[in-house]
Amino acid sequence: MSETGYTCQQVIHITGLSQRQLSYWRKTGLIIPTQHTAGGHARYSFANLLTLKTARKLIDAGVSVQRIRKSITSLTDFLPSCNIPLTELSLVATGDMILVLHQETAFEALTGQEWIYSVAELEREAAISRGVVEPEQKELFTLPENIYQNTAVNQ
C-alpha cells in the first residue's frame, strides 16, 4: 500500500493529542486510520484529522469520550448517508450533550430528539409579552442632543 497520509507524530503535533490518547482512540475504534504502511504503521487522512480535532474540541467542551462514541453510532443510524459524523455535520456541545445542526433543524446526537424552538427567540417573545422593548442599535449609540450644548449661566 502507498505510504501517504499523516504519521502518528504528525497527527499528535497537528491535533495536540497525546500519544496515549491517539493510541487509545485507535484501539477503541473512535478513530480508524485510513491506511497502513507495508510495515503496519498507521497513516491518517485529512478527514481523520478533522475527526480528531472535532473529538478533541468536544472533549474540551465537557463531552465524554463514551458520549462521543455513542453519538457517532446513533448519528450513523439516524443519518445513513452520513459516514463520518464528526467531519460531515455541524455540532454544538452543551455540557455533556451534543447538538447537531442539520438541514435547518437541530437535534440531540444521542437520542435524535429534535429541538423545536430557539431559546433566544423564546426569550424575545417572553420579553415582548411583558412589555419589555429592546432598544434598537442606533438608540444604544446615540448621545442626547443637548450633551454638546454649552450651559452658560446668565450673569
C-alpha positions as a LaTeX table, in Angstrom:
\begin{tabular}{lrrr}
\hline
Residue & $x$ (\AA) & $y$ (\AA) & $z$ (\AA) \\
\hline
Met1 & 0.00 & 0.00 & 0.00 \\
Ser2 & 1.19 & 3.52 & $-0.72$ \\
Glu3 & 2.74 & 5.33 & 2.24 \\
Thr4 & 0.75 & 8.55 & 2.06 \\
Gly5 & $-1.12$ & 10.33 & 4.79 \\
Tyr6 & $-0.09$ & 11.67 & 8.17 \\
Thr7 & 2.08 & 9.76 & 10.61 \\
Cys8 & 1.17 & 9.38 & 14.28 \\
Gln9 & 3.76 & 12.00 & 15.22 \\
Gln10 & 2.36 & 14.46 & 12.67 \\
Val11 & $-1.17$ & 13.85 & 13.94 \\
Ile12 & $-0.08$ & 14.43 & 17.54 \\
His13 & 1.59 & 17.68 & 16.53 \\
Ile14 & $-1.39$ & 18.91 & 14.47 \\
Thr15 & $-4.17$ & 17.91 & 16.88 \\
Gly16 & $-2.49$ & 18.46 & 20.24 \\
Leu17 & $-3.41$ & 14.96 & 21.36 \\
Ser18 & $-1.01$ & 12.87 & 23.37 \\
Gln19 & 0.44 & 9.61 & 22.03 \\
Arg20 & $-1.57$ & 7.80 & 24.69 \\
Gln21 & $-4.88$ & 9.46 & 23.67 \\
Leu22 & $-4.33$ & 8.73 & 19.99 \\
Ser23 & $-3.43$ & 5.13 & 20.73 \\
Tyr24 & $-6.46$ & 4.67 & 22.99 \\
Trp25 & $-8.83$ & 6.24 & 20.48 \\
Arg26 & $-7.44$ & 3.99 & 17.74 \\
Lys27 & $-7.71$ & 0.83 & 19.89 \\
Thr28 & $-11.28$ & 1.61 & 20.97 \\
Gly29 & $-12.43$ & 2.48 & 17.44 \\
Leu30 & $-13.13$ & 6.18 & 17.96 \\
Ile31 & $-10.78$ & 6.84 & 15.06 \\
Ile32 & $-9.69$ & 4.34 & 12.44 \\
Pro33 & $-6.66$ & 5.25 & 10.34 \\
Thr34 & $-7.47$ & 5.12 & 6.64 \\
Gln35 & $-4.20$ & 3.44 & 5.68 \\
His36 & $-1.30$ & 1.41 & 7.00 \\
Thr37 & 2.21 & 1.19 & 5.64 \\
Ala38 & 3.74 & $-2.09$ & 4.50 \\
Gly39 & 5.33 & $-2.23$ & 7.96 \\
Gly40 & 1.91 & $-1.87$ & 9.65 \\
His41 & 2.24 & 1.77 & 10.74 \\
Ala42 & $-0.96$ & 3.82 & 10.78 \\
Arg43 & $-1.42$ & 6.67 & 8.32 \\
Tyr44 & $-4.19$ & 9.19 & 8.84 \\
Ser45 & $-6.10$ & 11.11 & 6.17 \\
Phe46 & $-7.12$ & 14.76 & 6.30 \\
Ala47 & $-10.67$ & 13.59 & 7.16 \\
Asn48 & $-9.16$ & 11.66 & 10.10 \\
Leu49 & $-7.50$ & 14.90 & 11.25 \\
Leu50 & $-10.86$ & 16.70 & 11.12 \\
Thr51 & $-12.48$ & 13.92 & 13.13 \\
Leu52 & $-9.72$ & 14.02 & 15.74 \\
Lys53 & $-9.82$ & 17.83 & 16.04 \\
Thr54 & $-13.62$ & 17.74 & 16.43 \\
Ala55 & $-13.43$ & 14.99 & 19.06 \\
Arg56 & $-10.78$ & 16.99 & 20.90 \\
Lys57 & $-12.95$ & 20.14 & 20.84 \\
Leu58 & $-15.96$ & 18.17 & 22.14 \\
Ile59 & $-13.88$ & 16.74 & 24.98 \\
Asp60 & $-12.53$ & 20.19 & 25.81 \\
Ala61 & $-16.14$ & 21.41 & 25.94 \\
Gly62 & $-17.04$ & 18.74 & 28.51 \\
Val63 & $-18.36$ & 15.86 & 26.41 \\
Ser64 & $-17.11$ & 12.44 & 27.50 \\
Val65 & $-15.37$ & 10.07 & 25.09 \\
Gln66 & $-18.09$ & 7.49 & 25.76 \\
Arg67 & $-20.80$ & 10.02 & 24.80 \\
Ile68 & $-18.90$ & 10.91 & 21.62 \\
Arg69 & $-18.58$ & 7.24 & 20.68 \\
Lys70 & $-22.29$ & 6.56 & 21.35 \\
Ser71 & $-23.27$ & 9.72 & 19.45 \\
Ile72 & $-21.29$ & 8.64 & 16.39 \\
Thr73 & $-23.11$ & 5.30 & 16.40 \\
Ser74 & $-26.50$ & 7.00 & 16.82 \\
Leu75 & $-25.82$ & 9.56 & 14.12 \\
Thr76 & $-24.86$ & 6.94 & 11.57 \\
Asp77 & $-28.16$ & 5.19 & 12.41 \\
Phe78 & $-30.24$ & 8.42 & 12.19 \\
Leu79 & $-28.47$ & 9.66 & 9.08 \\
Pro80 & $-27.46$ & 6.63 & 6.99 \\
Ser81 & $-25.93$ & 8.85 & 4.30 \\
Cys82 & $-23.53$ & 10.31 & 6.89 \\
Asn83 & $-20.38$ & 8.18 & 7.05 \\
Ile84 & $-18.17$ & 10.36 & 9.26 \\
Pro85 & $-20.44$ & 12.40 & 11.59 \\
Leu86 & $-17.68$ & 14.36 & 13.33 \\
Thr87 & $-16.46$ & 15.59 & 9.96 \\
Glu88 & $-19.67$ & 15.94 & 7.95 \\
Leu89 & $-22.03$ & 17.57 & 10.47 \\
Ser90 & $-22.17$ & 20.87 & 12.34 \\
Leu91 & $-22.03$ & 20.07 & 16.06 \\
Val92 & $-22.55$ & 22.14 & 19.19 \\
Ala93 & $-21.54$ & 20.93 & 22.65 \\
Thr94 & $-23.71$ & 21.95 & 25.59 \\
Gly95 & $-22.36$ & 20.30 & 28.71 \\
Asp96 & $-22.18$ & 16.58 & 28.02 \\
Met97 & $-24.73$ & 16.83 & 25.22 \\
Ile98 & $-24.02$ & 17.17 & 21.51 \\
Leu99 & $-26.47$ & 19.09 & 19.34 \\
Val100 & $-26.46$ & 18.53 & 15.60 \\
Leu101 & $-27.40$ & 21.30 & 13.18 \\
His102 & $-28.58$ & 19.58 & 10.01 \\
Gln103 & $-30.87$ & 20.71 & 7.17 \\
Glu104 & $-32.48$ & 23.62 & 9.04 \\
Thr105 & $-33.13$ & 21.56 & 12.16 \\
Ala106 & $-31.35$ & 20.89 & 15.42 \\
Phe107 & $-31.43$ & 17.61 & 17.32 \\
Glu108 & $-29.61$ & 15.84 & 20.12 \\
Ala109 & $-26.98$ & 13.47 & 18.69 \\
Leu110 & $-27.53$ & 10.58 & 21.08 \\
Thr111 & $-31.33$ & 10.41 & 21.16 \\
Gly112 & $-32.29$ & 12.16 & 17.93 \\
Gln113 & $-34.69$ & 14.36 & 19.90 \\
Glu114 & $-35.37$ & 17.47 & 17.85 \\
Trp115 & $-35.01$ & 20.94 & 19.33 \\
Ile116 & $-38.13$ & 22.64 & 18.07 \\
Tyr117 & $-37.52$ & 26.22 & 19.11 \\
Ser118 & $-34.76$ & 28.66 & 19.58 \\
Val119 & $-34.19$ & 29.65 & 23.20 \\
Ala120 & $-33.16$ & 33.19 & 22.19 \\
Glu121 & $-36.33$ & 33.57 & 20.13 \\
Leu122 & $-38.46$ & 32.36 & 23.05 \\
Glu123 & $-36.73$ & 34.85 & 25.37 \\
Arg124 & $-37.52$ & 37.73 & 22.96 \\
Glu125 & $-41.15$ & 36.63 & 22.71 \\
Ala126 & $-41.45$ & 36.46 & 26.50 \\
Ala127 & $-39.91$ & 39.94 & 26.89 \\
Ile128 & $-42.32$ & 41.40 & 24.33 \\
Ser129 & $-45.29$ & 39.84 & 26.11 \\
Arg130 & $-44.14$ & 41.52 & 29.36 \\
Gly131 & $-43.93$ & 44.84 & 27.55 \\
Val132 & $-40.15$ & 44.96 & 27.59 \\
Val133 & $-38.94$ & 46.51 & 24.38 \\
Glu134 & $-35.32$ & 46.09 & 23.41 \\
Pro135 & $-33.70$ & 49.29 & 22.15 \\
Glu136 & $-32.58$ & 49.42 & 18.56 \\
Gln137 & $-28.86$ & 49.52 & 17.92 \\
Lys138 & $-28.95$ & 53.16 & 16.81 \\
Glu139 & $-30.57$ & 54.06 & 20.14 \\
Leu140 & $-27.74$ & 52.43 & 22.06 \\
Phe141 & $-25.02$ & 54.53 & 20.46 \\
Thr142 & $-26.53$ & 57.99 & 20.12 \\
Leu143 & $-25.87$ & 60.74 & 22.60 \\
Pro144 & $-28.56$ & 63.08 & 23.82 \\
Glu145 & $-28.74$ & 66.18 & 21.62 \\
Asn146 & $-28.06$ & 68.61 & 24.46 \\
Ile147 & $-24.83$ & 66.96 & 25.61 \\
Tyr148 & $-22.67$ & 69.26 & 23.49 \\
Gln149 & $-24.58$ & 72.49 & 24.13 \\
Asn150 & $-22.99$ & 74.99 & 26.48 \\
Thr151 & $-25.00$ & 75.62 & 29.55 \\
Ala152 & $-23.74$ & 79.12 & 30.27 \\
Val153 & $-25.16$ & 80.81 & 33.29 \\
Asn154 & $-26.64$ & 84.25 & 32.67 \\
Gln155 & $-24.83$ & 86.97 & 34.57 \\
\hline
\end{tabular}
